[in-house]
């Protein structure tokens, strides 16, 4: 009996070790999966479709460089008074498979980065200058918010609706870091009222407790500007 018990215990121990190793080896659900080689510079022109981008044959130092975040975006020229400049894999091909990216967000006085989500990444913002009201909403509909200013850091958990608003009378700017090479952005208002094909008016009217006429008015505000 002692031998049988010992054998059973050994089997349980081996099973537990196997599960632990499998969990440790599995890609993290918090961000992009681990890469399998030193570099895989994105071939953005390839017709091959994979989860990410295929690797191009010849990499150069320029594939890992960008000056795109050096200059402020023209926030005052936007409807919301905020503009996002991304430094993701589409701008820096060397980020392919590395699981990180950056963005710069510039805000005019009173500018708003409207409620939105990043389905593939957690976001950390670092305030370059200015003062912002920021916050996110949990799945229990609890708002967690505060005011941040130059040098401060704030975290927006992956997939949760969040926003930033410049509360000052001067421009503001942050640098955002993501644990994804291409975090994706879904702006709540634009996603619902500017989708193509359009989300049915009846769906939006019932969801927001408004009538079809009001839905059409809101959709008109998100219609592409005629040039």
PyMOL commands that set and color helices and strands:
alter all, ss='L'
color gray80, all
select helices_A, chain A and resi 2-25+61-64+75-77+93-95+188-193+201-208+212-221
alter helices_A, ss='H'
color red, helices_A
select strands_A, chain A and resi 82-87+101-107+112-117+123-129+131-137+143-149+153-156+161-166+172-178+186-187
alter strands_A, ss='S'
color yellow, strands_A
deselect
rebuild
show_as cartoon
